[in-house]
Structures are given as C-alpha cells and as structure tokens.
Amino acid sequence: MKNNKIIIFIFLFFISLFFSACNLSVFDSKKEEKNILENQNKIDQNNLKEKEDAQAELQKLFIDKYPKYQKTLQVRIDKFEANFARGGIIFVEKMPGIIFLATKIENNWEIVFAGNGQIDCTLSKYNFPDYMLSDCAK
C-alpha cells in the first residue's frame, strides 16, 4: 500500500510539473506575442508619421508645380514605403485628377511621374518596389 502511495505521489508530481511547464510555455508565447505586437505598433506609428510627412511635402511640391490650384489641390498616397510613394492628385473636388510616383533622392522628395495614361517601366531605375510599378507599360 505504501508503494502505491509513493507511485501515486510521483505520478502527481510529474503531472504537476508538466502542467507548470505548459503554463510557462503559454505565458512565454503570450509575452512574446505581446512584444511582437508592441514592436509592430511602433513600426506602424513610425510608418504613419513618415507617410504623413511625405504627404505634406508632396502637397507643397505639387502646389509649387501647379500654383493655380493651391487652394483646392489634394494629394492622396495610396502606396507607401519609406522612400517611395504612389498616389493621386485631385486639382478640384469631384473632378478627375492624375496619378503620381515620387521618390526620395538625397533626402528630398522628387516627383518622377505625374499624369494620366501608362506609366513607363523605365521608372524602375529609381528602384520602386515592384507592386508600385506592376502596371507599367513595357
């Protein structure tokens, strides 16, 4: 009988160790998941700030290029990465606009395409991400 109690005790001890390890594993993975989400949040916030800054700079560039529309011109960025932007410009509300591609050259935004129609694939020389030039004319 005493041997049975010892075996049961050892069995219960190992079961409790197993569940403790499982709980720690779940806790660690949740902690790691939380850290990943927090880091992604910081990246997203930085990206959003960069995108907003780019939009403001591009707005100024387009107003300089088209001063006639300084009061109504609206820049929209549809696709963005740190040094690349693709979007649209509306000159007057409810009227068709144009698309644009811009890149940072020596830390300054430059418009490399603004217009309608097909985008020339030679713009790939600026190293735009493929998804921004997926519709270029070859």
DORO-406339 format. One record per residue (C-alpha): residue in three letters; residue number from 1; x, y, z. Coordinates in nm, 2 decimals, always signed. Example, Ala and Ser with C-alpha at 12.3 -4.5 7.8 and 13.67 -1.06 7.14 Angstrom:
rest:ala nr:1 u:+1.23 v:-0.45 w:+0.78
rest:ser nr:2 u:+1.37 v:-0.11 w:+0.71
//
This chain:
rest:met nr:1 u:+0.00 v:+0.00 w:+0.00
rest:lys nr:2 u:+0.28 v:+0.23 w:+0.09
rest:asn nr:3 u:+0.44 v:+0.17 w:-0.25
rest:asn nr:4 u:+0.12 v:+0.26 w:-0.43
rest:lys nr:5 u:+0.11 v:+0.59 w:-0.24
rest:ile nr:6 u:+0.46 v:+0.67 w:-0.34
rest:ile nr:7 u:+0.39 v:+0.58 w:-0.71
rest:ile nr:8 u:+0.07 v:+0.80 w:-0.70
rest:phe nr:9 u:+0.27 v:+1.08 w:-0.54
rest:ile nr:10 u:+0.55 v:+1.06 w:-0.80
rest:phe nr:11 u:+0.28 v:+1.04 w:-1.08
rest:leu nr:12 u:+0.10 v:+1.35 w:-0.95
rest:phe nr:13 u:+0.43 v:+1.53 w:-0.90
rest:phe nr:14 u:+0.52 v:+1.48 w:-1.27
rest:ile nr:15 u:+0.18 v:+1.57 w:-1.39
rest:ser nr:16 u:+0.20 v:+1.90 w:-1.19
rest:leu nr:17 u:+0.55 v:+1.96 w:-1.34
rest:phe nr:18 u:+0.41 v:+1.90 w:-1.69
rest:phe nr:19 u:+0.12 v:+2.14 w:-1.64
rest:ser nr:20 u:+0.35 v:+2.40 w:-1.49
rest:ala nr:21 u:+0.58 v:+2.38 w:-1.79
rest:cys nr:22 u:+0.27 v:+2.41 w:-2.02
rest:asn nr:23 u:+0.15 v:+2.72 w:-1.84
rest:leu nr:24 u:+0.50 v:+2.88 w:-1.85
rest:ser nr:25 u:+0.52 v:+2.80 w:-2.22
rest:val nr:26 u:+0.18 v:+2.96 w:-2.29
rest:phe nr:27 u:+0.28 v:+3.26 w:-2.07
rest:asp nr:28 u:+0.61 v:+3.29 w:-2.26
rest:ser nr:29 u:+0.45 v:+3.27 w:-2.60
rest:lys nr:30 u:+0.18 v:+3.53 w:-2.50
rest:lys nr:31 u:+0.46 v:+3.76 w:-2.37
rest:glu nr:32 u:+0.65 v:+3.71 w:-2.69
rest:glu nr:33 u:+0.33 v:+3.78 w:-2.89
rest:lys nr:34 u:+0.27 v:+4.09 w:-2.69
rest:asn nr:35 u:+0.63 v:+4.21 w:-2.76
rest:ile nr:36 u:+0.58 v:+4.14 w:-3.13
rest:leu nr:37 u:+0.26 v:+4.34 w:-3.14
rest:glu nr:38 u:+0.41 v:+4.63 w:-2.95
rest:asn nr:39 u:+0.71 v:+4.64 w:-3.19
rest:gln nr:40 u:+0.47 v:+4.62 w:-3.49
rest:asn nr:41 u:+0.27 v:+4.90 w:-3.34
rest:lys nr:42 u:+0.58 v:+5.12 w:-3.31
rest:ile nr:43 u:+0.67 v:+5.04 w:-3.67
rest:asp nr:44 u:+0.32 v:+5.12 w:-3.79
rest:gln nr:45 u:+0.32 v:+5.45 w:-3.60
rest:asn nr:46 u:+0.66 v:+5.54 w:-3.75
rest:asn nr:47 u:+0.54 v:+5.45 w:-4.09
rest:leu nr:48 u:+0.23 v:+5.65 w:-4.05
rest:lys nr:49 u:+0.43 v:+5.95 w:-3.94
rest:glu nr:50 u:+0.67 v:+5.91 w:-4.24
rest:lys nr:51 u:+0.37 v:+5.88 w:-4.47
rest:glu nr:52 u:+0.20 v:+6.19 w:-4.32
rest:asp nr:53 u:+0.53 v:+6.39 w:-4.36
rest:ala nr:54 u:+0.57 v:+6.27 w:-4.71
rest:gln nr:55 u:+0.21 v:+6.37 w:-4.79
rest:ala nr:56 u:+0.27 v:+6.72 w:-4.66
rest:glu nr:57 u:+0.60 v:+6.76 w:-4.85
rest:leu nr:58 u:+0.44 v:+6.63 w:-5.17
rest:gln nr:59 u:+0.14 v:+6.86 w:-5.12
rest:lys nr:60 u:+0.39 v:+7.15 w:-5.12
rest:leu nr:61 u:+0.58 v:+7.02 w:-5.42
rest:phe nr:62 u:+0.25 v:+6.99 w:-5.62
rest:ile nr:63 u:+0.13 v:+7.33 w:-5.52
rest:asp nr:64 u:+0.46 v:+7.47 w:-5.64
rest:lys nr:65 u:+0.42 v:+7.29 w:-5.96
rest:tyr nr:66 u:+0.05 v:+7.38 w:-6.00
rest:pro nr:67 u:+0.01 v:+7.71 w:-5.81
rest:lys nr:68 u:-0.33 v:+7.78 w:-5.98
rest:tyr nr:69 u:-0.47 v:+7.50 w:-5.76
rest:gln nr:70 u:-0.31 v:+7.59 w:-5.43
rest:lys nr:71 u:-0.65 v:+7.62 w:-5.25
rest:thr nr:72 u:-0.81 v:+7.31 w:-5.39
rest:leu nr:73 u:-0.52 v:+7.06 w:-5.46
rest:gln nr:74 u:-0.54 v:+6.74 w:-5.26
rest:val nr:75 u:-0.27 v:+6.47 w:-5.25
rest:arg nr:76 u:-0.35 v:+6.12 w:-5.17
rest:ile nr:77 u:-0.09 v:+5.85 w:-5.11
rest:asp nr:78 u:-0.21 v:+5.50 w:-5.19
rest:lys nr:79 u:+0.11 v:+5.30 w:-5.17
rest:phe nr:80 u:+0.40 v:+5.40 w:-4.94
rest:glu nr:81 u:+0.74 v:+5.28 w:-4.83
rest:ala nr:82 u:+1.00 v:+5.50 w:-4.66
rest:asn nr:83 u:+1.15 v:+5.64 w:-4.99
rest:phe nr:84 u:+0.87 v:+5.57 w:-5.23
rest:ala nr:85 u:+0.51 v:+5.69 w:-5.28
rest:arg nr:86 u:+0.24 v:+5.64 w:-5.53
rest:gly nr:87 u:-0.09 v:+5.81 w:-5.52
rest:gly nr:88 u:-0.33 v:+6.05 w:-5.68
rest:ile nr:89 u:-0.38 v:+6.42 w:-5.70
rest:ile nr:90 u:-0.72 v:+6.59 w:-5.73
rest:phe nr:91 u:-0.70 v:+6.95 w:-5.85
rest:val nr:92 u:-1.06 v:+7.04 w:-5.80
rest:glu nr:93 u:-1.30 v:+6.84 w:-5.59
rest:lys nr:94 u:-1.53 v:+6.59 w:-5.78
rest:met nr:95 u:-1.31 v:+6.63 w:-6.09
rest:pro nr:96 u:-1.08 v:+6.36 w:-6.23
rest:gly nr:97 u:-0.72 v:+6.40 w:-6.12
rest:ile nr:98 u:-0.38 v:+6.24 w:-6.20
rest:ile nr:99 u:-0.16 v:+5.97 w:-6.06
rest:phe nr:100 u:+0.19 v:+6.03 w:-5.94
rest:leu nr:101 u:+0.51 v:+5.84 w:-5.84
rest:ala nr:102 u:+0.76 v:+6.01 w:-5.61
rest:thr nr:103 u:+1.09 v:+5.90 w:-5.46
rest:lys nr:104 u:+1.33 v:+6.05 w:-5.21
rest:ile nr:105 u:+1.66 v:+6.15 w:-5.37
rest:glu nr:106 u:+1.93 v:+6.28 w:-5.14
rest:asn nr:107 u:+1.66 v:+6.31 w:-4.86
rest:asn nr:108 u:+1.43 v:+6.52 w:-5.07
rest:trp nr:109 u:+1.11 v:+6.41 w:-5.23
rest:glu nr:110 u:+1.10 v:+6.43 w:-5.61
rest:ile nr:111 u:+0.81 v:+6.37 w:-5.84
rest:val nr:112 u:+0.92 v:+6.14 w:-6.11
rest:phe nr:113 u:+0.59 v:+6.09 w:-6.28
rest:ala nr:114 u:+0.26 v:+6.28 w:-6.27
rest:gly nr:115 u:-0.01 v:+6.23 w:-6.53
rest:asn nr:116 u:-0.26 v:+6.01 w:-6.68
rest:gly nr:117 u:-0.21 v:+5.72 w:-6.91
rest:gln nr:118 u:+0.05 v:+5.45 w:-6.89
rest:ile nr:119 u:+0.35 v:+5.46 w:-6.65
rest:asp nr:120 u:+0.68 v:+5.40 w:-6.83
rest:cys nr:121 u:+0.87 v:+5.10 w:-6.69
rest:thr nr:122 u:+1.19 v:+5.30 w:-6.71
rest:leu nr:123 u:+1.09 v:+5.44 w:-6.37
rest:ser nr:124 u:+1.22 v:+5.11 w:-6.23
rest:lys nr:125 u:+1.56 v:+5.28 w:-6.24
rest:tyr nr:126 u:+1.46 v:+5.45 w:-5.92
rest:asn nr:127 u:+1.42 v:+5.11 w:-5.76
rest:phe nr:128 u:+1.05 v:+5.14 w:-5.68
rest:pro nr:129 u:+0.90 v:+4.83 w:-5.52
rest:asp nr:130 u:+0.75 v:+4.60 w:-5.78
rest:tyr nr:131 u:+0.40 v:+4.65 w:-5.66
rest:met nr:132 u:+0.42 v:+5.02 w:-5.73
rest:leu nr:133 u:+0.51 v:+4.96 w:-6.09
rest:ser nr:134 u:+0.31 v:+4.65 w:-6.16
rest:asp nr:135 u:+0.11 v:+4.83 w:-6.43
rest:cys nr:136 u:+0.39 v:+5.00 w:-6.61
rest:ala nr:137 u:+0.40 v:+4.99 w:-6.99
rest:lys nr:138 u:+0.67 v:+4.77 w:-7.14
//
